[in-house]
Amino acid sequence: MRLVFRCQECELHYLPPEELQYGDGSPASPVWCSACQARMAACGIAEPPAAAAVALLAARAAAAAVELAAPRQLRPARAVRSARSGPGTRSRLR
């Protein structure tokens, strides 16, 4: 299951590559989306290692919780009684 992260800067939910590595070889961030990661790199701000570790743990815990959640058991639909069955199946008291 793919991990979904929330950008700590712009609050956007994003889906980085599974191996946290982009096609050009640059690392994907579990803290910032690609736009904010580029902006932070341009400003010279490094990714906080503690925030990255917490983001990875939280995403893995959420993915594990989704996998463990059992699908809801549905009851079979009730049979519909035919309208032509007559006055009813109960015996009448006389």
Salt bridges, closest charged atoms under 4 A:
GLU11 OE1 - ARG6 NE 2.93
GLU18 OE2 - ARG2 NE 3.88
